[in-house]
Amino acid sequence: MKKSPKMWTMAFLGTTCKSDIVYNNLCEAFNSSIVEARFKSIIRMLEDIRTKMMTRIVQKRKLYNGWNQNYGPLVKAKFDTNKKDHVDGN
């Protein structure tokens, strides 16, 4: 290996966002999900946001529990396609 593992291993990467696009997309997605709650009183708004976040966490947990691998079905499909294309291409 020409490069130290500290250069490419996730354990050594920083937690700060390196791309404004990723950060902006996360903000846009969050803001669009709380549009209705933003016009309510502060307590009601926070309660709505909390409820939405808890509901989302439960839905995602149910989805993840159905996985047979450590990655999702979309990633598996892409991997299988690339694997098939690579094997068929040679």
PyMOL commands that set and color helices and strands:
alter all, ss='L'
color gray80, all
select helices_A, chain A and resi 5-7+10-12+20-33+37-39+42-65+73-89
alter helices_A, ss='H'
color red, helices_A
deselect
rebuild
show_as cartoon
